[in-house]
Amino acid sequence: MGFEVKGGVAVITGAASGIGAELARQLAAKGCDLALADRNAEALAAVAAEARAKGVKVSEHVLDVADKAALAALPAAVLAEHGRVTLLINNAGVALMGRFDQAPLADFEWLMDINFWGPVRLTHAFLPVLLKQPKAHVVNLSSVFGLCAPPGQAPYVASKFAVRGFSEAVRHELDGTNVGLTVVHPGGVRTNIANSARIPSTIDQGLGREATQAFNTMLRTSAASAAATIIRGIERQSPRVLIGPDAKAIDIVQRLMPARYWSLMKSQMGGMKKYIGTPGEA
């Protein structure tokens, strides 16, 4: 049997834009009530209004996923509005430009607080609520960079590999319960995550913006298509979802050549080399 989103209540983080906003729109169209969370209150309100127009109940929760106190308080706030939760989607994420030796550790910690500790804390907070439902589901957004590790992305890669490992372990622990878990690995999806990436003060800001523009040219999959693929994965209770032909190709190459896949892949990202540079360079 699959998982029915209609008539359920979904919590979505990072719901004001990109994949999160598309998930909200498409789940609302399927008759799922929503608790939407994001730090951008204005954009969140706009997405919530679109969802309400489809006839579902929507609550808005303005918060920063890096705020431990806000995350701890979220389940009670959602339950006060909806009475239950059947679906948790940990979608919020950020990016950080530059090599590992260029990134201040404070920036690395900022990214991990959102990309890794956010899903961990929210899964921990909502799991007792989800276990009370006849059937419930958790979705954690990893990345294609949770399958492979390109240079210039060490903090982001670390967070997404961590989300992948955490999700797989928790899924195995939940085996035999009423709660399923899907880990999602999007490839190049056209969202604003690269445009809004933090550029450390230690690197040339102009070069960082050029790198962002170059990276954006490699994004092929729309956020709407990504959201539809995720929802199909939820409905099928798939343990893992790959989004885009690039993610599927990388998954195969990495498994066939676990120690040498970058020797093949780097030709596809060769244009990024001038932005990444070599450790020890400014």
Helices and strands as residue ranges (DSSP letters): E 9-13, H 18-29, E 33-38, H 41-52, E 58-62, H 68-82, E 87-90, G 100-102, H 105-115, H 117-130, E 136-141, G 144-146, H 154-173, E 179-186, E 189-190, H 205-216, E 221-222, H 223-235, E 240-243, H 245-256, H 261-265, G 270-272, H 273-276
